[in-house]
Amino acid sequence: YPNPSSDVVTFDLTVNAEMKLYNLIGEEVGSVKLNAGENKIDISNLTPGIYTYKITAGKYFTAGKISKM
């Protein structure tokens, strides 16, 4: 949250994980380690558009979309 955003998105997690961010043609544009709790991710350097993310913790993962304004 918030989504869409122009500068920072926040992820609240219960476990440590890794997030990878991809543009719409599937190129990885970022990767960051996430800690359990609140994580603020700076997306101000990205061009406006839609990005997909994958958060992985061991054998578990979740995915979604981020809209950058």
C-alpha positions in Angstrom: 0.0 0.0 0.0 -0.6 2.6 -1.3 -1.3 1.3 -4.8 -1.0 3.2 -7.1 2.0 5.1 -5.7 4.6 7.5 -7.0 7.3 7.2 -4.4 7.1 4.5 -1.8 5.1 1.3 -1.4 4.8 -0.6 1.9 4.7 -4.3 2.5 3.7 -5.8 5.9 5.1 -9.3 6.2 5.1 -12.0 9.0 8.4 -13.6 7.8 11.7 -12.6 6.2 11.5 -12.8 2.4 12.9 -11.6 -0.9 11.0 -9.5 -3.4 11.7 -9.3 -7.1 10.1 -6.6 -9.3 9.5 -7.0 -13.0 8.4 -4.7 -15.8 5.6 -5.7 -18.2 7.9 -7.4 -20.6 9.3 -9.6 -17.8 12.7 -7.9 -17.2 13.8 -7.8 -13.6 14.1 -4.2 -12.6 14.8 -4.6 -8.9 15.3 -7.0 -6.0 15.3 -6.4 -2.3 15.4 -8.4 1.0 12.3 -7.9 3.1 12.2 -8.4 6.9 9.2 -9.5 9.0 7.2 -6.4 9.8 6.8 -3.2 7.8 9.0 -2.7 4.7 9.0 0.6 2.7 10.2 0.2 -0.9 11.3 3.2 -2.8 10.0 3.1 -6.4 10.6 6.8 -7.2 13.4 5.8 -9.7 11.0 3.7 -11.8 9.2 5.1 -14.9 5.4 5.3 -14.6 3.6 2.1 -15.5 2.6 -1.3 -14.1 5.0 -3.6 -12.5 4.7 -7.2 -11.2 6.3 -8.5 -8.1 7.1 -11.9 -6.6 7.7 -12.3 -2.9 9.5 -15.5 -2.0 10.0 -17.0 1.5 11.4 -20.5 1.4 9.1 -22.7 -0.7 6.2 -20.2 -0.4 5.5 -17.2 -2.7 3.0 -14.5 -3.5 2.7 -12.2 -6.5 0.9 -9.1 -7.5 1.0 -5.8 -9.3 2.2 -2.3 -8.4 1.0 0.8 -10.4 3.6 3.6 -10.5 2.2 7.0 -11.2 
